[in-house]
Amino acid sequence: MTDTSKQDRVIIFDTTLRDGEQSPGATMTHDEKLEIASLLDEMGVDVIEAGFPIASDGDFEAVREIAKRSVNSAICGLARASIGDIDRSWDAVKHAAQPRIHTFIGTSPLHRAIPNLDMDEMAGLIHDTVTHARNLCDNIQWSPMDATRTEHDYLCRVVEIAIKAGATTINIPDTVGYTAPAESADLIAMLLERVPGAGDVIFSTHCHNDLGMATANSLAAVNAGARQIECTINGLGERAGNTALEEVVMALKVRNDIMPYRTSIDTTKIMNLSRLVSTVSGFAVQYNKAIVGKNAFAHESGIHQDGMLKNAETFEIMRPEDVGLSETNLVMGKHSGRAALRAKLNDLGHELADNQLKDVFVRFKALADRKKEIFDEDLLALMRDSTSDAVHDHIQLKRLAVVCGTEGPQTADMTLSIDGVEHEVSTTGDGPVDAAFNAVKALVPHQARLQLYQVHAVTEGTDAQATVSVRMEEDGKISTGQSADTDTVVASAKAYINALNKLLVRRQKTKPA
């Protein structure tokens, strides 16, 4: 590859909708996937891995619809080393202007033992499946899963086979997040040097964050010759997650002096995407998360504040505007009007129609009457509640009163609207939250098991909103629910109902009346 532009260009391959969704509890709806894909496409992401089409009919339909709607990005579907998988992937992505098939197989000794294939048998399977994929599509990516724990001689052998069979991109995954930056660079350099035809394809890197080195490993691989980085928004993914898109893109932009590579990413859309993915996945972004965390551009110490007032560059290596934040800070309170609320929500990445704004404004005013100061996180929590109620309204909480204290039992009096009809019940429990959950179960009998219950203070102070997250499981289906309120018990009940509504929708889809 002698073309300088190709040598300098780093392809950004986003797998939020595939690997990111594999995070337990992060399942996304069809519409949520389309919304994320649309923003990724607008952002200029080179390749969107839209899903694993063979996994389910829902995954197939999402990938196919994303492929039809894509404008700028190549759309990729994942497939195992199986003719059926590859055909299903092609059926989903063939509608895209730039379709790609990504097929893989585990090549390390541990992964070879799973299908009980010896080295020669696996090599033959790789040749046959990559050849089949290339006969369908001229843009083929191949991955030796657990490459960083595969014997180097065998890795070189199977990479050469994949290239000869027609693969145009060779992805080298650090599937278990085991490698270190120097090893990541050495591995790419070794393959480029030893494998015939390596200079005619794109080498890619897919790093997991089990040891906290995913971004460093990806950038080290780029410096060694890789020209594609696989990543996800917020680093979402299996176990500790993946390389974070926002981290590698901003690192390449800020440290262009030592990594002189180009990407096509519109970085001003980063914050909007981060918030959207956090909302639909239910995975909150930690405050000290690089680039997109709440504290990424926050300064509390006097020395830092003084320096920032004199010259922002003294303590910030990038501008908030570079990632889509505004320097303007609208202080929100009970005297704020709709215009101020609309402007603030636009700044936070939410553009509302008049009817939507009217609904959120009512919620905002009610909250402002209970809180002295409204923070950005409070508004985002309001938006999550508004979205949840708008989409899943089979069950709605109308009234909740609890009695709790040192003398039990704790009680809950609840009124629910179920398909528009109000029902009342009084129950007891081991604490007010348990009593409230028992009330929901009494009015809406179900066998779903509560897997997770978490409470987080959205902001500081005794009047802070509590954001409650719950995860429920029924017959193998996992559903998450979130809600926020200054009353923790009310937030808990709403989150529980939100998750239950989602389960009921999925139950209806699989077993219609």
C-alpha positions as CSV (number, residue, x, y, z in Angstrom):
1,M,0.0,0.0,0.0
2,T,2.0,2.9,-1.3
3,D,-0.9,5.4,-1.3
4,T,0.1,8.0,1.4
5,S,-3.6,8.9,2.1
6,K,-4.3,5.2,2.9
7,Q,-1.2,5.0,5.1
8,D,-2.3,8.0,7.1
9,R,-6.0,7.1,7.3
10,V,-7.4,5.2,10.3
11,I,-10.8,3.6,9.7
12,I,-13.2,3.8,12.7
13,F,-15.2,0.6,13.0
14,D,-18.0,1.0,15.6
15,T,-19.5,-2.2,17.2
16,T,-21.8,-0.6,19.8
17,L,-24.8,-2.3,18.2
18,R,-23.2,-5.7,18.2
19,D,-20.4,-6.1,20.9
20,G,-21.8,-3.2,23.0
21,E,-25.3,-4.8,23.1
22,Q,-23.7,-8.0,24.4
23,S,-23.2,-6.3,27.8
24,P,-25.6,-8.1,30.2
25,G,-28.8,-6.0,30.4
26,A,-27.9,-3.6,27.6
27,T,-30.3,-5.0,25.1
28,M,-31.6,-2.3,22.8
29,T,-35.0,-2.0,21.0
30,H,-35.3,-1.9,17.2
31,D,-36.0,1.8,17.2
32,E,-33.1,2.5,19.6
33,K,-30.7,0.7,17.3
34,L,-31.9,2.7,14.3
35,E,-31.5,6.0,16.3
36,I,-27.9,5.1,17.3
37,A,-27.0,4.0,13.8
38,S,-28.4,7.2,12.3
39,L,-26.1,9.3,14.6
40,L,-23.1,7.1,13.9
41,D,-23.7,7.5,10.2
42,E,-24.0,11.3,10.6
43,M,-20.9,11.4,12.7
44,G,-18.8,9.9,9.9
45,V,-18.1,6.5,11.3
46,D,-16.5,4.4,8.5
47,V,-18.0,1.1,9.4
48,I,-21.0,0.3,11.6
49,E,-21.2,-3.3,12.8
50,A,-25.0,-3.3,13.1
51,G,-25.5,-6.7,14.7
52,F,-25.3,-10.5,14.5
53,P,-28.0,-11.4,12.0
54,I,-28.1,-15.1,12.7
55,A,-28.7,-14.4,16.5
56,S,-32.4,-13.6,16.2
57,D,-35.0,-12.3,13.8
58,G,-34.9,-9.0,15.7
59,D,-31.2,-8.7,15.1
60,F,-31.6,-9.5,11.4
61,E,-34.4,-7.0,10.9
62,A,-32.4,-4.2,12.7
63,V,-29.3,-4.9,10.6
64,R,-31.3,-5.0,7.4
65,E,-33.1,-1.7,8.2
66,I,-29.9,0.0,9.1
67,A,-28.3,-1.2,5.9
68,K,-31.2,0.3,3.9
69,R,-31.0,3.7,5.7
70,S,-27.2,4.1,5.7
71,V,-25.8,7.1,3.8
72,N,-22.1,7.4,4.7
73,S,-21.1,4.3,6.6
74,A,-20.4,0.8,5.4
75,I,-22.8,-1.6,7.2
76,C,-21.3,-4.8,8.6
77,G,-23.0,-8.0,9.9
78,L,-21.2,-10.6,12.0
79,A,-21.1,-14.3,11.1
80,R,-19.4,-17.4,12.6
81,A,-17.3,-19.7,10.3
82,S,-20.5,-21.2,9.0
83,I,-22.2,-21.1,5.6
84,G,-25.6,-20.5,7.2
85,D,-24.3,-17.6,9.3
86,I,-22.6,-16.0,6.3
87,D,-25.6,-16.3,4.1
88,R,-27.8,-14.8,6.8
89,S,-25.4,-11.9,7.3
90,W,-25.3,-11.2,3.5
91,D,-29.1,-11.2,3.3
92,A,-29.1,-8.5,6.0
93,V,-26.4,-6.2,4.8
94,K,-26.7,-6.6,1.0
95,H,-29.2,-3.6,0.9
96,A,-26.4,-1.2,2.0
97,A,-24.5,1.0,-0.4
98,Q,-21.4,-0.4,1.2
99,P,-22.0,-3.9,2.6
100,R,-19.5,-5.8,4.6
101,I,-19.4,-9.4,6.0
102,H,-17.4,-10.0,9.1
103,T,-16.7,-13.7,9.8
104,F,-14.6,-15.1,12.6
105,I,-13.4,-18.3,14.4
106,G,-11.4,-18.8,17.6
107,T,-7.8,-19.8,16.7
108,S,-6.1,-20.1,20.1
109,P,-5.5,-23.6,21.6
110,L,-8.4,-23.0,24.1
111,H,-10.8,-22.0,21.3
112,R,-9.7,-24.7,18.9
113,A,-10.7,-27.2,21.5
114,I,-14.3,-26.0,21.6
115,P,-15.2,-27.3,18.1
116,N,-12.6,-30.1,18.5
117,L,-10.7,-29.1,15.3
118,D,-7.0,-29.7,14.7
119,M,-4.9,-27.0,13.1
120,D,-5.3,-28.4,9.6
121,E,-9.1,-28.9,9.9
122,M,-9.5,-25.3,11.1
123,A,-7.3,-24.0,8.3
124,G,-9.5,-25.7,5.8
125,L,-12.7,-24.3,7.4
126,I,-11.3,-20.8,7.3
127,H,-10.4,-21.1,3.6
128,D,-13.9,-22.5,2.7
129,T,-15.9,-19.9,4.7
130,V,-13.9,-16.8,3.7
131,T,-14.1,-18.0,0.1
132,H,-17.9,-18.3,0.3
133,A,-18.2,-14.9,1.9
134,R,-16.0,-13.3,-0.8
135,N,-18.2,-14.9,-3.5
136,L,-21.1,-12.9,-2.0
137,C,-19.5,-9.6,-1.2
138,D,-16.2,-7.9,-2.1
139,N,-15.7,-6.4,1.4
140,I,-14.8,-9.2,3.7
141,Q,-13.4,-8.9,7.2
142,W,-12.0,-11.9,9.0
143,S,-11.0,-12.3,12.6
144,P,-9.0,-15.0,14.4
145,M,-10.8,-14.7,17.8
146,D,-8.4,-14.8,20.8
147,A,-5.5,-13.9,18.4
148,T,-3.3,-12.5,21.2
149,R,-3.2,-16.0,22.7
150,T,-2.7,-17.9,19.4
151,E,0.7,-19.4,18.5
152,H,2.5,-16.9,16.2
153,D,3.3,-19.5,13.5
154,Y,-0.3,-20.7,13.4
155,L,-1.6,-17.1,13.4
156,C,0.5,-16.2,10.4
157,R,-0.6,-19.4,8.6
158,V,-4.4,-18.7,9.0
159,V,-4.1,-15.0,8.3
160,E,-2.3,-15.9,5.0
161,I,-5.1,-18.3,4.2
162,A,-7.8,-15.7,4.9
163,I,-6.0,-13.1,2.7
164,K,-5.6,-15.6,-0.2
165,A,-9.3,-16.6,0.2
166,G,-10.3,-13.0,-0.4
167,A,-10.4,-11.2,3.0
168,T,-9.8,-7.4,2.6
169,T,-9.6,-6.6,6.3
170,I,-7.8,-8.8,8.9
171,N,-8.9,-8.0,12.4
172,I,-6.7,-9.1,15.3
173,P,-8.8,-9.3,18.5
174,D,-7.5,-9.2,22.0
175,T,-10.7,-11.0,23.0
176,V,-10.0,-11.4,26.7
177,G,-8.1,-8.1,27.3
178,Y,-4.9,-9.9,28.1
179,T,-2.3,-8.1,26.1
180,A,-0.2,-5.0,26.8
181,P,0.6,-2.1,24.4
182,A,4.1,-3.2,23.5
183,E,2.8,-6.7,22.7
184,S,-0.1,-5.3,20.7
185,A,2.3,-3.3,18.5
186,D,4.8,-6.2,18.2
187,L,2.0,-8.6,17.1
188,I,0.8,-6.3,14.2
189,A,4.4,-5.6,13.2
190,M,5.2,-9.4,13.1
191,L,2.1,-10.1,10.9
192,L,3.0,-7.3,8.5
193,E,6.5,-8.6,8.2
194,R,5.9,-12.4,8.0
195,V,2.5,-12.9,6.2
196,P,2.6,-12.8,2.4
197,G,0.1,-10.3,1.0
198,A,-0.2,-8.5,4.3
199,G,0.6,-5.1,2.6
200,D,-2.4,-5.5,0.4
201,V,-5.1,-5.6,3.1
202,I,-6.1,-3.5,6.1
203,F,-5.1,-4.7,9.5
204,S,-7.5,-4.0,12.3
205,T,-7.5,-4.2,16.1
206,H,-10.3,-5.1,18.5
207,C,-9.2,-4.7,22.2
208,H,-11.1,-5.5,25.4
209,N,-10.5,-3.5,28.6
210,D,-10.2,-6.3,31.2
211,L,-6.8,-4.8,32.4
212,G,-7.7,-1.2,31.5
213,M,-5.4,-1.0,28.5
214,A,-7.9,-1.3,25.5
215,T,-7.3,2.2,24.2
216,A,-3.6,2.1,24.7
217,N,-3.4,-1.3,23.0
218,S,-5.4,0.0,20.0
219,L,-3.3,3.1,19.5
220,A,-0.1,1.0,19.9
221,A,-1.4,-1.3,17.1
222,V,-2.0,1.8,14.9
223,N,1.5,3.0,15.4
224,A,2.7,-0.5,14.3
225,G,0.7,-0.4,11.1
226,A,-2.9,-1.3,11.9
227,R,-5.3,1.0,10.0
228,Q,-8.6,0.2,11.6
229,I,-9.7,0.4,15.2
230,E,-12.8,-1.4,16.4
231,C,-14.5,0.4,19.3
232,T,-17.8,1.3,21.0
233,I,-19.4,4.4,22.3
234,N,-18.6,4.7,26.1
235,G,-16.5,1.6,25.8
236,L,-19.6,-0.5,26.1
237,G,-19.1,-4.2,25.7
238,E,-18.5,-7.7,27.2
239,R,-17.1,-7.7,30.8
240,A,-15.0,-4.5,31.3
241,G,-15.9,-3.3,27.8
242,N,-14.1,-2.3,24.6
243,T,-11.8,0.4,23.3
244,A,-13.9,3.6,23.6
245,L,-14.5,5.4,20.3
246,E,-14.4,8.8,22.0
247,E,-11.0,8.0,23.5
248,V,-9.2,6.9,20.4
249,V,-10.7,9.6,18.2
250,M,-9.7,12.4,20.6
251,A,-6.3,10.9,21.3
252,L,-5.6,10.9,17.5
253,K,-6.8,14.5,17.3
254,V,-5.0,15.9,20.4
255,R,-1.7,13.9,19.9
256,N,-1.4,14.4,16.2
257,D,2.3,15.2,16.9
258,I,3.2,11.6,17.7
259,M,0.3,9.9,15.9
260,P,-0.1,11.7,12.6
261,Y,-3.2,9.8,11.4
262,R,-6.5,11.1,10.0
263,T,-10.1,10.0,10.8
264,S,-13.4,11.1,9.3
265,I,-15.2,11.6,12.6
266,D,-17.2,14.7,13.4
267,T,-16.1,14.9,17.1
268,T,-18.8,17.5,18.0
269,K,-21.4,14.7,18.0
270,I,-19.5,12.6,20.6
271,M,-21.4,13.9,23.6
272,N,-24.8,13.4,22.0
273,L,-24.0,9.8,21.1
274,S,-22.5,9.1,24.6
275,R,-25.7,10.3,26.3
276,L,-28.0,8.4,23.9
277,V,-26.1,5.1,24.3
278,S,-26.1,5.6,28.1
279,T,-29.8,6.2,28.1
280,V,-30.9,3.3,25.9
281,S,-28.5,0.8,27.4
282,G,-29.1,1.8,31.0
283,F,-25.4,1.9,31.7
284,A,-24.5,5.2,33.4
285,V,-21.2,6.9,32.4
286,Q,-18.9,7.2,35.3
287,Y,-18.1,10.7,36.4
288,N,-14.4,10.4,35.8
289,K,-14.7,8.7,32.4
290,A,-12.3,10.2,29.9
291,I,-13.8,12.7,27.4
292,V,-17.5,12.1,28.2
293,G,-17.7,11.8,32.0
294,K,-19.4,14.5,34.0
295,N,-16.0,15.6,35.5
296,A,-14.0,15.6,32.2
297,F,-14.3,19.3,32.0
298,A,-15.0,20.2,35.6
299,H,-12.6,22.0,38.0
300,E,-13.1,22.4,41.7
301,S,-9.7,23.3,43.3
302,G,-8.9,27.0,43.6
303,I,-5.6,26.6,41.7
304,H,-7.3,25.0,38.8
305,Q,-10.2,27.5,38.7
306,D,-7.8,30.4,38.8
307,G,-5.8,28.9,35.9
308,M,-8.9,28.2,33.9
309,L,-10.1,31.8,34.3
310,K,-6.8,33.1,33.0
311,N,-6.2,30.5,30.2
312,A,-8.3,27.4,29.7
313,E,-5.3,25.6,28.2
314,T,-3.5,25.6,31.6
315,F,-5.7,22.6,32.7
316,E,-7.6,21.4,29.6
317,I,-5.9,19.7,26.6
318,M,-9.1,19.9,24.5
319,R,-12.1,22.3,24.3
320,P,-15.5,21.3,25.5
321,E,-16.8,22.4,22.0
322,D,-14.7,19.7,20.4
323,V,-16.9,17.0,21.8
324,G,-20.2,18.8,21.5
325,L,-20.4,20.6,24.8
326,S,-21.3,24.3,25.1
327,E,-19.4,26.8,27.3
328,T,-22.8,28.4,28.0
329,N,-24.3,27.3,31.4
330,L,-28.0,28.1,31.8
331,V,-28.9,28.0,35.5
332,M,-32.2,26.2,35.6
333,G,-34.8,26.7,38.4
334,K,-38.5,27.2,39.0
335,H,-38.5,30.6,37.3
336,S,-37.0,29.3,34.1
337,G,-39.3,29.3,31.0
338,R,-39.9,27.0,28.2
339,A,-37.4,28.7,25.9
340,A,-34.6,28.3,28.5
341,L,-35.6,24.6,29.0
342,R,-35.6,24.0,25.2
343,A,-32.2,25.6,24.8
344,K,-30.7,23.6,27.7
345,L,-32.1,20.3,26.4
346,N,-30.7,21.1,23.0
347,D,-27.3,21.6,24.5
348,L,-27.7,18.2,26.2
349,G,-28.5,16.6,22.9
350,H,-32.3,16.4,23.0
351,E,-34.3,18.3,20.3
352,L,-38.0,18.2,21.3
353,A,-41.2,18.8,19.4
354,D,-43.7,21.2,21.0
355,N,-45.8,18.5,22.5
356,Q,-42.8,16.7,23.9
357,L,-41.5,19.9,25.4
358,K,-44.9,20.6,27.0
359,D,-44.8,17.3,28.7
360,V,-41.2,17.6,29.9
361,F,-41.9,21.2,31.0
362,V,-44.7,20.1,33.4
363,R,-42.3,17.5,34.9
364,F,-39.5,20.1,35.1
365,K,-41.8,22.6,37.0
366,A,-42.9,19.9,39.4
367,L,-39.3,19.0,40.1
368,A,-38.2,22.6,40.4
369,D,-40.8,23.1,43.2
370,R,-39.0,20.4,45.2
371,K,-35.4,21.2,44.4
372,K,-33.5,24.4,44.9
373,E,-31.2,23.8,41.9
374,I,-31.7,21.8,38.8
375,F,-28.6,20.2,37.3
376,D,-27.9,18.7,33.9
377,E,-28.3,15.2,35.3
378,D,-31.7,16.1,36.7
379,L,-32.9,17.1,33.2
380,L,-31.4,13.9,31.6
381,A,-33.2,11.9,34.2
382,L,-36.5,13.7,33.3
383,M,-35.9,12.8,29.7
384,R,-35.3,9.1,30.5
385,D,-38.6,9.1,32.4
386,S,-40.4,10.9,29.6
387,T,-39.2,8.5,27.0
388,S,-40.0,5.4,29.1
389,D,-43.5,6.5,29.8
390,A,-44.2,7.5,26.2
391,V,-43.1,4.1,24.9
392,H,-44.3,1.6,27.6
393,D,-47.6,2.8,29.1
394,H,-49.4,-0.6,29.6
395,I,-48.9,0.0,33.4
396,Q,-48.7,3.4,35.0
397,L,-48.2,4.4,38.7
398,K,-51.0,6.7,39.8
399,R,-50.6,6.8,43.6
400,L,-48.2,5.4,46.2
401,A,-48.2,5.8,49.9
402,V,-45.8,3.9,52.2
403,V,-45.4,3.6,55.9
404,C,-42.0,2.7,57.2
405,G,-39.8,3.0,60.3
406,T,-38.4,1.0,63.1
407,E,-41.7,-0.8,63.9
408,G,-42.9,-3.1,61.2
409,P,-44.3,-4.4,59.0
410,Q,-43.8,-1.7,56.4
411,T,-46.8,-1.1,54.2
412,A,-47.6,0.2,50.7
413,D,-50.9,1.5,49.4
414,M,-50.7,1.6,45.6
415,T,-53.0,2.6,42.7
416,L,-51.9,1.4,39.2
417,S,-53.5,2.2,35.9
418,I,-53.5,-1.0,33.8
419,D,-54.6,-0.5,30.3
420,G,-56.5,2.6,31.4
421,V,-58.3,0.9,34.3
422,E,-57.3,1.9,37.9
423,H,-56.6,-0.8,40.5
424,E,-55.8,-0.4,44.2
425,V,-54.0,-2.7,46.7
426,S,-52.4,-2.6,50.1
427,T,-49.4,-4.8,50.9
428,T,-46.6,-5.3,53.4
429,G,-42.9,-6.0,52.9
430,D,-39.5,-6.0,54.4
431,G,-39.0,-2.3,54.0
432,P,-40.9,0.3,51.9
433,V,-39.3,-0.7,48.6
434,D,-40.1,-4.4,49.1
435,A,-43.7,-3.4,50.1
436,A,-44.0,-1.3,46.9
437,F,-42.7,-4.1,44.7
438,N,-45.1,-6.6,46.4
439,A,-47.9,-4.2,45.5
440,V,-47.0,-4.3,41.9
441,K,-46.8,-8.1,41.9
442,A,-50.2,-8.2,43.5
443,L,-51.8,-6.1,40.8
444,V,-49.8,-7.5,37.9
445,P,-48.9,-11.2,38.7
446,H,-45.7,-12.4,37.1
447,Q,-42.8,-14.8,37.5
448,A,-40.0,-12.4,36.5
449,R,-37.0,-12.5,38.9
450,L,-35.3,-9.3,40.1
451,Q,-31.6,-9.6,39.2
452,L,-30.4,-6.1,40.0
453,Y,-31.6,-3.2,42.1
454,Q,-29.3,-0.1,42.2
455,V,-29.9,3.4,43.6
456,H,-27.7,6.4,42.6
457,A,-28.0,10.0,43.6
458,V,-28.3,12.0,40.4
459,T,-27.0,15.2,42.1
460,E,-25.8,16.3,45.5
461,G,-27.9,17.4,48.5
462,T,-30.7,16.0,50.5
463,D,-33.2,17.1,47.8
464,A,-31.3,15.2,45.1
465,Q,-33.1,13.0,42.7
466,A,-32.4,9.3,43.1
467,T,-32.0,7.3,39.9
468,V,-33.0,3.7,40.3
469,S,-32.1,0.9,37.9
470,V,-33.6,-2.5,38.0
471,R,-32.9,-5.6,35.9
472,M,-35.5,-8.4,35.6
473,E,-35.4,-11.8,34.0
474,E,-38.3,-14.0,32.7
475,D,-37.9,-17.1,30.7
476,G,-34.4,-16.0,29.5
477,K,-35.5,-12.5,28.5
478,I,-33.7,-9.7,30.3
479,S,-35.3,-6.3,30.8
480,T,-33.9,-3.1,32.4
481,G,-35.9,-0.2,33.8
482,Q,-34.8,3.2,35.1
483,S,-36.6,6.1,36.8
484,A,-35.7,9.1,38.8
485,D,-37.5,11.0,41.6
486,T,-36.7,13.0,44.7
487,D,-38.5,10.2,46.5
488,T,-36.4,7.0,46.3
489,V,-39.4,4.7,46.9
490,V,-41.4,6.3,44.1
491,A,-38.3,6.1,41.8
492,S,-38.0,2.4,42.7
493,A,-41.6,1.6,41.9
494,K,-41.5,3.5,38.6
495,A,-38.2,1.7,37.6
496,Y,-39.7,-1.7,38.5
497,I,-42.9,-0.9,36.5
498,N,-40.8,0.4,33.6
499,A,-38.9,-2.9,33.4
500,L,-42.1,-4.9,33.8
501,N,-43.7,-3.0,30.9
502,K,-40.8,-3.9,28.6
503,L,-41.1,-7.6,29.6
504,L,-44.9,-7.5,28.9
505,V,-44.2,-6.0,25.4
506,R,-41.7,-8.8,24.7
507,R,-44.1,-11.4,26.0
508,Q,-46.8,-10.1,23.7
509,K,-44.4,-10.2,20.7
510,T,-43.5,-13.9,21.3
511,K,-47.0,-15.0,22.5
512,P,-49.6,-12.7,21.0
513,A,-53.1,-13.0,22.3
